[in-house]
């Protein structure tokens, strides 16, 4: 699946950020898997690149819920997997966030604080 990003910026982390995620829906059917572990490679207010060992088919719409800490606040972020690529022993996924404007603002503010700290 091809996906064209249209966003103001995308921040690539110097070291991947640990995260957890669960699959909460496939093709609009609610499910709830256990939590899987992964890492954030980069992020923008609209989405991120997720790295994990799990092979998740993306030929159907897969909804996820992600949890991570960018600076100090734990963020719980809903999203949809939009692409998959094999990477080393695992996989990279493009995640489009489906949260509201408050989520985008929280991500932006946390990233500002993170960059200031570095």
N, CA, C and O atoms as a printed pandas DataFrame, in Angstrom:
     atom_number atom_name residue_name chain_id  residue_number  x_coord  y_coord  z_coord
0              1         N          UNK        A               1    0.847   -1.171    0.000
1              2        CA          UNK        A               1    0.000    0.000    0.000
2              3         C          UNK        A               1    0.894    1.237    0.000
3              4         O          UNK        A               1    1.790    1.343    0.838
4              5         N          UNK        A               2    0.678    2.146   -0.895
5              6        CA          UNK        A               2    1.420    3.402   -0.940
6              7         C          UNK        A               2    0.726    4.407   -0.037
7              8         O          UNK        A               2   -0.500    4.422    0.066
8              9         N          UNK        A               3    1.514    5.239    0.612
9             10        CA          UNK        A               3    0.958    6.214    1.525
10            11         C          UNK        A               3    1.776    7.486    1.418
11            12         O          UNK        A               3    2.998    7.451    1.565
12            13         N          UNK        A               4    1.130    8.595    1.169
13            14        CA          UNK        A               4    1.817    9.874    1.043
14            15         C          UNK        A               4    1.543   10.718    2.276
15            16         O          UNK        A               4    0.393   11.053    2.561
16            17         N          UNK        A               5    2.611   11.067    3.020
17            18        CA          UNK        A               5    2.470   11.882    4.223
18            19         C          UNK        A               5    2.371   13.344    3.834
19            20         O          UNK        A               5    3.119   13.822    2.981
20            21         N          UNK        A               6    1.452   14.044    4.459
21            22        CA          UNK        A               6    1.359   15.489    4.315
22            23         C          UNK        A               6    1.303   16.056    5.722
23            24         O          UNK        A               6    0.246   16.079    6.353
24            25         N          UNK        A               7    2.459   16.518    6.211
25            26        CA          UNK        A               7    2.537   16.997    7.574
26            27         C          UNK        A               7    3.589   18.077    7.689
27            28         O          UNK        A               7    4.456   18.216    6.826
28            29         N          UNK        A               8    3.504   18.843    8.771
29            30        CA          UNK        A               8    4.426   19.953    8.961
30            31         C          UNK        A               8    5.828   19.461    9.296
31            32         O          UNK        A               8    6.801   20.016    8.785
32            33         N          UNK        A               9    5.965   18.438   10.137
33            34        CA          UNK        A               9    7.267   17.925   10.503
34            35         C          UNK        A               9    7.150   16.484   10.965
35            36         O          UNK        A               9    6.068   16.004   11.303
36            37         N          UNK        A              10    8.279   15.812   10.972
37            38        CA          UNK        A              10    8.390   14.444   11.485
38            39         C          UNK        A              10    9.703   14.393   12.244
39            40         O          UNK        A              10   10.760   14.687   11.686
40            41         N          UNK        A              11    9.638   14.017   13.526
41            42        CA          UNK        A              11   10.819   13.974   14.377
42            43         C          UNK        A              11   11.325   12.537   14.458
43            44         O          UNK        A              11   10.586   11.634   14.847
44            45         N          UNK        A              12   12.594   12.330   14.088
45            46        CA          UNK        A              12   13.232   11.017   14.199
46            47         C          UNK        A              12   14.009   10.981   15.506
47            48         O          UNK        A              12   14.851   11.843   15.759
48            49         N          UNK        A              13   13.728    9.990   16.331
49            50        CA          UNK        A              13   14.367    9.876   17.632
50            51         C          UNK        A              13   15.821    9.431   17.478
51            52         O          UNK        A              13   16.120    8.576   16.644
52            53         N          UNK        A              14   16.738   10.010   18.285
53            54        CA          UNK        A              14   18.133    9.538   18.259
54            55         C          UNK        A              14   18.215    8.065   18.678
55            56         O          UNK        A              14   18.994    7.298   18.111
56            57         N          UNK        A              15   17.415    7.678   19.667
57            58        CA          UNK        A              15   17.270    6.288   20.108
58            59         C          UNK        A              15   15.785    5.966   20.072
59            60         O          UNK        A              15   14.985    6.778   20.537
60            61         N          UNK        A              16   15.379    4.813   19.538
61            62        CA          UNK        A              16   13.952    4.481   19.504
62            63         C          UNK        A              16   13.317    4.562   20.899
63            64         O          UNK        A              16   13.958    4.272   21.909
64            65         N          UNK        A              17   12.048    4.960   20.925
65            66        CA          UNK        A              17   11.300    5.112   22.174
66            67         C          UNK        A              17   10.449    3.859   22.395
67            68         O          UNK        A              17    9.666    3.489   21.521
68            69         N          UNK        A              18   10.590    3.204   23.547
69            70        CA          UNK        A              18    9.769    2.015   23.823
70            71         C          UNK        A              18    8.278    2.361   23.838
71            72         O          UNK        A              18    7.884    3.444   24.272
72            73         N          UNK        A              19    7.475    1.441   23.365
73            74        CA          UNK        A              19    6.028    1.620   23.389
74            75         C          UNK        A              19    5.362    0.256   23.500
75            76         O          UNK        A              19    6.002   -0.781   23.329
76            77         N          UNK        A              20    4.085    0.277   23.784
77            78        CA          UNK        A              20    3.277   -0.937   23.719
78            79         C          UNK        A              20    2.067   -0.620   22.851
79            80         O          UNK        A              20    1.700    0.542   22.675
80            81         N          UNK        A              21    1.462   -1.656   22.318
81            82        CA          UNK        A              21    0.288   -1.457   21.472
82            83         C          UNK        A              21   -0.590   -2.700   21.543
83            84         O          UNK        A              21   -0.127   -3.794   21.866
84            85         N          UNK        A              22   -1.852   -2.505   21.238
85            86        CA          UNK        A              22   -2.767   -3.642   21.096
86            87         C          UNK        A              22   -3.634   -3.388   19.878
87            88         O          UNK        A              22   -3.908   -2.243   19.518
88            89         N          UNK        A              23   -4.061   -4.468   19.254
89            90        CA          UNK        A              23   -4.986   -4.367   18.124
90            91         C          UNK        A              23   -6.387   -4.289   18.712
91            92         O          UNK        A              23   -6.793   -5.160   19.481
92            93         N          UNK        A              24   -7.123   -3.246   18.349
93            94        CA          UNK        A              24   -8.459   -3.043   18.914
94            95         C          UNK        A              24   -9.569   -3.201   17.873
95            96         O          UNK        A              24  -10.751   -3.141   18.212
96            97         N          UNK        A              25   -9.194   -3.402   16.614
97            98        CA          UNK        A              25  -10.206   -3.595   15.589
98            99         C          UNK        A              25   -9.609   -4.020   14.268
99           100         O          UNK        A              25   -8.488   -3.649   13.920
100          101         N          UNK        A              26  -10.391   -4.814   13.530
101          102        CA          UNK        A              26  -10.033   -5.207   12.170
102          103         C          UNK        A              26  -11.285   -5.018   11.330
103          104         O          UNK        A              26  -12.330   -5.612   11.593
104          105         N          UNK        A              27  -11.152   -4.163   10.300
105          106        CA          UNK        A              27  -12.297   -3.873    9.423
106          107         C          UNK        A              27  -13.538   -3.470   10.223
107          108         O          UNK        A              27  -14.635   -3.969    9.970
108          109         N          UNK        A              28  -13.361   -2.582   11.170
109          110        CA          UNK        A              28  -14.452   -2.021   11.986
110          111         C          UNK        A              28  -15.110   -3.039   12.917
111          112         O          UNK        A              28  -16.170   -2.763   13.480
112          113         N          UNK        A              29  -14.502   -4.201   13.082
113          114        CA          UNK        A              29  -14.985   -5.186   14.065
114          115         C          UNK        A              29  -14.095   -5.060   15.287
115          116         O          UNK        A              29  -12.879   -5.225   15.191
116          117         N          UNK        A              30  -14.693   -4.769   16.439
117          118        CA          UNK        A              30  -13.941   -4.563   17.668
118          119         C          UNK        A              30  -13.342   -5.881   18.157
119          120         O          UNK        A              30  -14.035   -6.893   18.259
120          121         N          UNK        A              31  -12.050   -5.851   18.454
121          122        CA          UNK        A              31  -11.375   -6.973   19.089
122          123         C          UNK        A              31  -10.437   -6.374   20.130
123          124         O          UNK        A              31  -10.263   -5.156   20.177
124          125         N          UNK        A              32   -9.847   -7.194   20.944
125          126        CA          UNK        A              32   -8.877   -6.680   21.910
126          127         C          UNK        A              32   -7.811   -7.734   22.135
127          128         O          UNK        A              32   -8.038   -8.729   22.823
128          129         N          UNK        A              33   -6.661   -7.508   21.555
129          130        CA          UNK        A              33   -5.544   -8.429   21.738
130          131         C          UNK        A              33   -4.769   -8.031   22.987
131          132         O          UNK        A              33   -4.988   -6.954   23.542
132          133         N          UNK        A              34   -3.892   -8.872   23.413
133          134        CA          UNK        A              34   -2.976   -8.494   24.477
134          135         C          UNK        A              34   -2.014   -7.442   23.969
135          136         O          UNK        A              34   -1.983   -7.144   22.775
136          137         N          UNK        A              35   -1.229   -6.879   24.873
137          138        CA          UNK        A              35   -0.282   -5.838   24.481
138          139         C          UNK        A              35    0.964   -6.436   23.860
139          140         O          UNK        A              35    1.498   -7.439   24.335
140          141         N          UNK        A              36    1.413   -5.810   22.804
141          142        CA          UNK        A              36    2.663   -6.151   22.169
142          143         C          UNK        A              36    3.666   -5.041   22.414
143          144         O          UNK        A              36    3.291   -3.892   22.647
144          145         N          UNK        A              37    4.929   -5.385   22.361
145          146        CA          UNK        A              37    5.992   -4.401   22.579
146          147         C          UNK        A              37    6.560   -3.946   21.246
147          148         O          UNK        A              37    6.623   -4.705   20.280
148          149         N          UNK        A              38    6.968   -2.696   21.224
149          150        CA          UNK        A              38    7.566   -2.138   20.023
150          151         C          UNK        A              38    8.378   -0.912   20.361
151          152         O          UNK        A              38    8.621   -0.609   21.529
152          153         N          UNK        A              39    8.795   -0.210   19.323
153          154        CA          UNK        A              39    9.563    1.018   19.481
154          155         C          UNK        A              39    9.095    2.034   18.451
155          156         O          UNK        A              39    8.755    1.686   17.320
156          157         N          UNK        A              40    9.086    3.300   18.866
157          158        CA          UNK        A              40    8.802    4.392   17.945
158          159         C          UNK        A              40   10.119    4.812   17.299
159          160         O          UNK        A              40   11.097    5.093   17.993
160          161         N          UNK        A              41   10.140    4.852   15.979
161          162        CA          UNK        A              41   11.320    5.277   15.226
162          163         C          UNK        A              41   11.245    6.779   14.969
163          164         O          UNK        A              41   12.237    7.493   15.109
164          165         N          UNK        A              42   10.063    7.246   14.594
165          166        CA          UNK        A              42    9.830    8.672   14.393
166          167         C          UNK        A              42    8.368    8.977   14.677
167          168         O          UNK        A              42    7.543    8.074   14.817
168          169         N          UNK        A              43    8.058   10.288   14.759
169          170        CA          UNK        A              43    6.692   10.683   15.102
170          171         C          UNK        A              43    6.396   12.070   14.552
171          172         O          UNK        A              43    7.295   12.894   14.380
172          173         N          UNK        A              44    5.129   12.310   14.281
173          174        CA          UNK        A              44    4.612   13.625   13.938
174          175         C          UNK        A              44    3.282   13.756   14.676
175          176         O          UNK        A              44    2.820   12.781   15.267
176          177         N          UNK        A              45    2.660   14.917   14.659
177          178        CA          UNK        A              45    1.351   15.031   15.317
178          179         C          UNK        A              45    0.277   14.142   14.680
179          180         O          UNK        A              45   -0.760   13.881   15.291
180          181         N          UNK        A              46    0.528   13.683   13.457
181          182        CA          UNK        A              46   -0.479   12.895   12.731
182          183         C          UNK        A              46   -0.182   11.401   12.657
183          184         O          UNK        A              46   -1.047   10.623   12.255
184          185         N          UNK        A              47    1.042   10.983   13.044
185          186        CA          UNK        A              47    1.357    9.565   12.929
186          187         C          UNK        A              47    2.773    9.248   13.370
187          188         O          UNK        A              47    3.512   10.119   13.830
188          189         N          UNK        A              48    3.138    7.969   13.218
189          190        CA          UNK        A              48    4.476    7.536   13.628
190          191         C          UNK        A              48    4.900    6.315   12.824
191          192         O          UNK        A              48    4.112    5.707   12.100
192          193         N          UNK        A              49    6.187    5.980   12.984
193          194        CA          UNK        A              49    6.718    4.730   12.453
194          195         C          UNK        A              49    6.965    3.821   13.644
195          196         O          UNK        A              49    7.721    4.166   14.552
196          197         N          UNK        A              50    6.327    2.663   13.637
197          198        CA          UNK        A              50    6.404    1.676   14.702
198          199         C          UNK        A              50    7.268    0.513   14.251
199          200         O          UNK        A              50    7.104    0.008   13.140
200          201         N          UNK        A              51    8.197    0.084   15.113
201          202        CA          UNK        A              51    9.017   -1.092   14.850
202          203         C          UNK        A              51    8.637   -2.166   15.852
203          204         O          UNK        A              51    8.550   -1.899   17.050
204          205         N          UNK        A              52    8.406   -3.391   15.363
205          206        CA          UNK        A              52    8.042   -4.503   16.238
206          207         C          UNK        A              52    8.425   -5.822   15.567
207          208         O          UNK        A              52    8.687   -5.867   14.365
208          209         N          UNK        A              53    8.453   -6.878   16.350
209          210        CA          UNK        A              53    8.729   -8.207   15.808
210          211         C          UNK        A              53    7.476   -8.868   15.247
211          212         O          UNK        A              53    7.571   -9.881   14.554
212          213         N          UNK        A              54    6.295   -8.305   15.539
213          214        CA          UNK        A              54    5.024   -8.911   15.124
214          215         C          UNK        A              54    4.725   -8.650   13.653
215          216         O          UNK        A              54    4.885   -7.532   13.163
216          217         N          UNK        A              55    4.290   -9.694   12.960
217          218        CA          UNK        A              55    3.860   -9.607   11.566
218          219         C          UNK        A              55    2.348   -9.416   11.555
219          220         O          UNK        A              55    1.599  -10.372   11.759
220          221         N          UNK        A              56    1.900   -8.195   11.321
221          222        CA          UNK        A              56    0.480   -7.852   11.341
222          223         C          UNK        A              56    0.051   -7.567    9.906
223          224         O          UNK        A              56    0.516   -6.594    9.312
224          225         N          UNK        A              57   -0.827   -8.392    9.337
225          226        CA          UNK        A              57   -1.263   -8.143    7.957
226          227         C          UNK        A              57   -2.012   -6.811    7.864
227          228         O          UNK        A              57   -2.899   -6.534    8.672
228          229         N          UNK        A              58   -1.654   -5.999    6.885
229          230        CA          UNK        A              58   -2.305   -4.699    6.741
230          231         C          UNK        A              58   -3.167   -4.621    5.475
231          232         O          UNK        A              58   -3.500   -3.526    5.023
232          233         N          UNK        A              59   -3.529   -5.772    4.902
233          234        CA          UNK        A              59   -4.395   -5.753    3.725
234          235         C          UNK        A              59   -5.838   -5.443    4.109
235          236         O          UNK        A              59   -6.668   -5.185    3.238
236          237         N          UNK        A              60   -6.146   -5.468    5.413
237          238        CA          UNK        A              60   -7.422   -5.014    5.941
238          239         C          UNK        A              60   -7.130   -3.840    6.864
239          240         O          UNK        A              60   -5.990   -3.655    7.289
240          241         N          UNK        A              61   -8.162   -3.036    7.184
241          242        CA          UNK        A              61   -7.953   -1.921    8.100
242          243         C          UNK        A              61   -7.756   -2.454    9.516
243          244         O          UNK        A              61   -8.647   -3.092   10.078
244          245         N          UNK        A              62   -6.592   -2.188   10.081
245          246        CA          UNK        A              62   -6.243   -2.648   11.426
246          247         C          UNK        A              62   -6.126   -1.424   12.337
247          248         O          UNK        A              62   -5.285   -0.553   12.118
248          249         N          UNK        A              63   -6.979   -1.373   13.358
249          250        CA          UNK        A              63   -6.951   -0.282   14.333
250          251         C          UNK        A              63   -6.135   -0.716   15.537
251          252         O          UNK        A              63   -6.266   -1.842   16.017
252          253         N          UNK        A              64   -5.292    0.187   16.020
253          254        CA          UNK        A              64   -4.443   -0.104   17.170
254          255         C          UNK        A              64   -4.616    0.986   18.229
255          256         O          UNK        A              64   -5.085    2.090   17.955
256          257         N          UNK        A              65   -4.221    0.631   19.432
257          258        CA          UNK        A              65   -4.103    1.613   20.505
258          259         C          UNK        A              65   -2.679    1.523   21.022
259          260         O          UNK        A              65   -2.235    0.459   21.453
260          261         N          UNK        A              66   -1.964    2.636   20.980
261          262        CA          UNK        A              66   -0.563    2.668   21.375
262          263         C          UNK        A              66   -0.414    3.413   22.697
263          264         O          UNK        A              66   -1.194    4.312   23.011
264          265         N          UNK        A              67    0.601    3.025   23.465
265          266        CA          UNK        A              67    0.942    3.725   24.707
266          267         C          UNK        A              67    2.446    3.990   24.706
267          268         O          UNK        A              67    3.250    3.096   24.445
268          269         N          UNK        A              68    2.809    5.246   25.006
269          270        CA          UNK        A              68    4.219    5.610   25.068
270          271         C          UNK        A              68    4.388    6.902   25.848
271          272         O          UNK        A              68    3.431    7.644   26.072
272          273         N          UNK        A              69    5.624    7.155   26.257
273          274        CA          UNK        A              69    5.983    8.392   26.950
274          275         C          UNK        A              69    7.052    9.083   26.112
275          276         O          UNK        A              69    8.128    8.531   25.884
276          277         N          UNK        A              70    6.745   10.306   25.652
277          278        CA          UNK        A              70    7.735   11.076   24.902
278          279         C          UNK        A              70    8.608   11.890   25.842
279          280         O          UNK        A              70    9.832   11.896   25.711
280          281         N          UNK        A              71    7.983   12.574   26.788
281          282        CA          UNK        A              71    8.734   13.388   27.743
282          283         C          UNK        A              71    8.396   12.939   29.164
283          284         O          UNK        A              71    9.187   12.230   29.786
284          285         N          UNK        A              72    7.234   13.339   29.688
285          286        CA          UNK        A              72    6.840   12.904   31.031
286          287         C          UNK        A              72    5.449   12.299   31.062
287          288         O          UNK        A              72    5.146   11.491   31.940
288          289         N          UNK        A              73    4.606   12.673   30.125
289          290        CA          UNK        A              73    3.207   12.253   30.121
290          291         C          UNK        A              73    3.022   10.960   29.324
291          292         O          UNK        A              73    3.510   10.835   28.200
292          293         N          UNK        A              74    2.301    9.991   29.930
293          294        CA          UNK        A              74    1.967    8.769   29.200
294          295         C          UNK        A              74    0.829    9.103   28.231
295          296         O          UNK        A              74   -0.234    9.575   28.635
296          297         N          UNK        A              75    1.075    8.849   26.955
297          298        CA          UNK        A              75    0.071    9.108   25.927
298          299         C          UNK        A              75   -0.554    7.788   25.501
299          300         O          UNK        A              75    0.147    6.803   25.271
300          301         N          UNK        A              76   -1.869    7.777   25.400
301          302        CA          UNK        A              76   -2.623    6.639   24.865
302          303         C          UNK        A              76   -3.231    7.117   23.557
303          304         O          UNK        A              76   -4.082    8.006   23.536
304          305         N          UNK        A              77   -2.779    6.512   22.470
305          306        CA          UNK        A              77   -3.035    7.048   21.143
306          307         C          UNK        A              77   -3.709    6.013   20.246
307          308         O          UNK        A              77   -3.157    4.933   20.035
308          309         N          UNK        A              78   -4.904    6.327   19.709
309          310        CA          UNK        A              78   -5.527    5.434   18.739
310          311         C          UNK        A              78   -4.953    5.684   17.347
311          312         O          UNK        A              78   -4.564    6.805   17.019
312          313         N          UNK        A              79   -4.903    4.634   16.535
313          314        CA          UNK        A              79   -4.387    4.794   15.186
314          315         C          UNK        A              79   -4.784    3.652   14.274
315          316         O          UNK        A              79   -5.416    2.684   14.697
316          317         N          UNK        A              80   -4.404    3.783   13.025
317          318        CA          UNK        A              80   -4.662    2.778   11.993
318          319         C          UNK        A              80   -3.340    2.460   11.304
319          320         O          UNK        A              80   -2.592    3.369   10.945
320          321         N          UNK        A              81   -3.050    1.171   11.119
321          322        CA          UNK        A              81   -1.851    0.772   10.373
322          323         C          UNK        A              81   -2.098    1.024    8.896
323          324         O          UNK        A              81   -3.095    0.564    8.339
324          325         N          UNK        A              82   -1.182    1.761    8.257
325          326        CA          UNK        A              82   -1.391    2.114    6.853
326          327         C          UNK        A              82   -0.394    1.473    5.903
327          328         O          UNK        A              82   -0.649    1.389    4.701
328          329         N          UNK        A              83    0.749    1.016    6.430
329          330        CA          UNK        A              83    1.697    0.279    5.592
330          331         C          UNK        A              83    2.575   -0.589    6.478
331          332         O          UNK        A              83    2.671   -0.384    7.688
332          333         N          UNK        A              84    3.221   -1.575    5.835
333          334        CA          UNK        A              84    4.119   -2.496    6.518
334          335         C          UNK        A              84    5.349   -2.724    5.642
335          336         O          UNK        A              84    5.244   -2.846    4.421
336          337         N          UNK        A              85    6.530   -2.780    6.293
337          338        CA          UNK        A              85    7.767   -3.123    5.591
338          339         C          UNK        A              85    8.571   -4.077    6.466
339          340         O          UNK        A              85    8.632   -3.915    7.685
340          341         N          UNK        A              86    9.178   -5.061    5.842
341          342        CA          UNK        A              86   10.083   -5.949    6.569
342          343         C          UNK        A              86   11.347   -5.155    6.882
343          344         O          UNK        A              86   11.876   -4.441    6.031
344          345         N          UNK        A              87   11.819   -5.293    8.121
345          346        CA          UNK        A              87   13.026   -4.580    8.530
346          347         C          UNK        A              87   13.831   -5.478    9.463
347          348         O          UNK        A              87   13.424   -5.713   10.601
348          349         N          UNK        A              88   14.959   -5.975    8.994
349          350        CA          UNK        A              88   15.777   -6.876    9.793
350          351         C          UNK        A              88   14.984   -8.124   10.174
351          352         O          UNK        A              88   14.405   -8.788    9.314
352          353         N          UNK        A              89   14.961   -8.436   11.468
353          354        CA          UNK        A              89   14.205   -9.593   11.969
354          355         C          UNK        A              89   12.750   -9.243   12.265
355          356         O          UNK        A              89   11.974  -10.119   12.646
356          357         N          UNK        A              90   12.368   -7.979   12.096
357          358        CA          UNK        A              90   11.011   -7.550   12.439
358          359         C          UNK        A              90   10.346   -6.780   11.318
359          360         O          UNK        A              90   10.597   -7.023   10.137
360          361         N          UNK        A              91    9.496   -5.849   11.708
361          362        CA          UNK        A              91    8.683   -5.106   10.752
362          363         C          UNK        A              91    8.572   -3.650   11.178
363          364         O          UNK        A              91    8.594   -3.337   12.368
364          365         N          UNK        A              92    8.453   -2.765   10.195
365          366        CA          UNK        A              92    8.122   -1.367   10.438
366          367         C          UNK        A              92    6.708   -1.136    9.922
367          368         O          UNK        A              92    6.311   -1.681    8.892
368          369         N          UNK        A              93    5.958   -0.323   10.650
369          370        CA          UNK        A              93    4.584    0.022   10.274
370          371         C          UNK        A              93    4.413    1.523   10.294
371          372         O          UNK        A              93    4.960    2.211   11.157
372          373         N          UNK        A              94    3.660    2.023    9.348
373          374        CA          UNK        A              94    3.215    3.404    9.389
374          375         C          UNK        A              94    1.894    3.430   10.125
375          376         O          UNK        A              94    0.968    2.695    9.783
376          377         N          UNK        A              95    1.808    4.286   11.146
377          378        CA          UNK        A              95    0.581    4.408   11.935
378          379         C          UNK        A              95    0.032    5.813   11.748
379          380         O          UNK        A              95    0.730    6.795   11.999
380          381         N          UNK        A              96   -1.211    5.909   11.308
381          382        CA          UNK        A              96   -1.899    7.193   11.202
382          383         C          UNK        A              96   -2.738    7.360   12.459
383          384         O          UNK        A              96   -3.633    6.556   12.721
384          385         N          UNK        A              97   -2.453    8.402   13.242
385          386        CA          UNK        A              97   -3.209    8.640   14.463
386          387         C          UNK        A              97   -4.626    9.088   14.128
387          388         O          UNK        A              97   -4.845    9.849   13.185
388          389         N          UNK        A              98   -5.582    8.603   14.914
389          390        CA          UNK        A              98   -6.983    8.950   14.688
390          391         C          UNK        A              98   -7.561    9.761   15.843
391          392         O          UNK        A              98   -8.776    9.922   15.951
392          393         N          UNK        A              99   -6.680   10.272   16.708
393          394        CA          UNK        A              99   -7.122   11.088   17.839
394          395         C          UNK        A              99   -7.497   12.495   17.384
395          396         O          UNK        A              99   -7.381   12.839   16.208
396          397         N          UNK        A             100   -7.949   13.295   18.343
397          398        CA          UNK        A             100   -8.400   14.652   18.049
398          399         C          UNK        A             100   -7.242   15.651   18.086
399          400         O          UNK        A             100   -6.083   15.263   18.230
400          401         N          UNK        A             101   -7.562   16.919   17.957
401          402        CA          UNK        A             101   -6.558   17.985   17.941
402          403         C          UNK        A             101   -5.803   18.072   19.264
403          404         O          UNK        A             101   -4.635   18.461   19.284
404          405         N          UNK        A             102   -6.459   17.713   20.372
405          406        CA          UNK        A             102   -5.775   17.730   21.673
406          407         C          UNK        A             102   -4.597   16.755   21.682
407          408         O          UNK        A             102   -3.559   17.040   22.278
408          409         N          UNK        A             103   -4.755   15.624   21.031
409          410        CA          UNK        A             103   -3.670   14.648   20.933
410          411         C          UNK        A             103   -2.497   15.242   20.165
411          412         O          UNK        A             103   -1.351   15.131   20.599
412          413         N          UNK        A             104   -2.771   15.866   19.040
413          414        CA          UNK        A             104   -1.705   16.491   18.242
414          415         C          UNK        A             104   -0.965   17.544   19.050
415          416         O          UNK        A             104    0.260   17.648   18.977
416          417         N          UNK        A             105   -1.715   18.326   19.823
417          418        CA          UNK        A             105   -1.114   19.362   20.657
418          419         C          UNK        A             105   -0.236   18.737   21.740
419          420         O          UNK        A             105    0.865   19.226   21.996
420          421         N          UNK        A             106   -0.704   17.665   22.379
421          422        CA          UNK        A             106    0.077   16.986   23.416
422          423         C          UNK        A             106    1.380   16.435   22.856
423          424         O          UNK        A             106    2.430   16.557   23.487
424          425         N          UNK        A             107    1.318   15.831   21.676
425          426        CA          UNK        A             107    2.525   15.289   21.040
426          427         C          UNK        A             107    3.510   16.412   20.734
427          428         O          UNK        A             107    4.704   16.285   21.005
428          429         N          UNK        A             108    3.014   17.505   20.172
429          430        CA          UNK        A             108    3.866   18.638   19.834
430          431         C          UNK        A             108    4.528   19.227   21.081
431          432         O          UNK        A             108    5.728   19.501   21.073
432          433         N          UNK        A             109    3.761   19.421   22.140
433          434        CA          UNK        A             109    4.308   19.992   23.371
434          435         C          UNK        A             109    5.346   19.061   24.006
435          436         O          UNK        A             109    6.394   19.521   24.459
436          437         N          UNK        A             110    5.064   17.766   24.041
437          438        CA          UNK        A             110    6.027   16.813   24.600
438          439         C          UNK        A             110    7.318   16.781   23.778
439          440         O          UNK        A             110    8.410   16.694   24.340
440          441         N          UNK        A             111    7.196   16.850   22.460
441          442        CA          UNK        A             111    8.391   16.855   21.612
442          443         C          UNK        A             111    9.228   18.108   21.839
443          444         O          UNK        A             111   10.457   18.038   21.851
444          445         N          UNK        A             112    8.573   19.253   22.020
445          446        CA          UNK        A             112    9.310   20.481   22.309
446          447         C          UNK        A             112   10.121   20.323   23.586
447          448         O          UNK        A             112   11.291   20.703   23.632
448          449         N          UNK        A             113    9.504   19.762   24.622
449          450        CA          UNK        A             113   10.201   19.579   25.895
450          451         C          UNK        A             113   11.349   18.567   25.745
451          452         O          UNK        A             113   12.433   18.760   26.296
452          453         N          UNK        A             114   11.098   17.504   25.002
453          454        CA          UNK        A             114   12.120   16.488   24.781
454          455         C          UNK        A             114   13.346   17.076   24.076
455          456         O          UNK        A             114   14.481   16.814   24.474
456          457         N          UNK        A             115   13.113   17.864   23.036
457          458        CA          UNK        A             115   14.210   18.472   22.279
458          459         C          UNK        A             115   14.981   19.460   23.152
459          460         O          UNK        A             115   16.209   19.517   23.082
460          461         N          UNK        A             116   14.273   20.236   23.973
461          462        CA          UNK        A             116   14.945   21.179   24.887
462          463         C          UNK        A             116   15.859   20.458   25.865
463          464         O          UNK        A             116   16.937   20.949   26.200
464          465         N          UNK        A             117   15.422   19.294   26.318
465          466        CA          UNK        A             117   16.169   18.514   27.297
466          467         C          UNK        A             117   17.466   17.954   26.691
467          468         O          UNK        A             117   18.461   17.807   27.402
468          469         N          UNK        A             118   17.464   17.649   25.417
469          470        CA          UNK        A             118   18.610   16.999   24.776
470          471         C          UNK        A             118   19.775   17.915   24.547
471          472         O          UNK        A             118   20.800   17.489   24.015
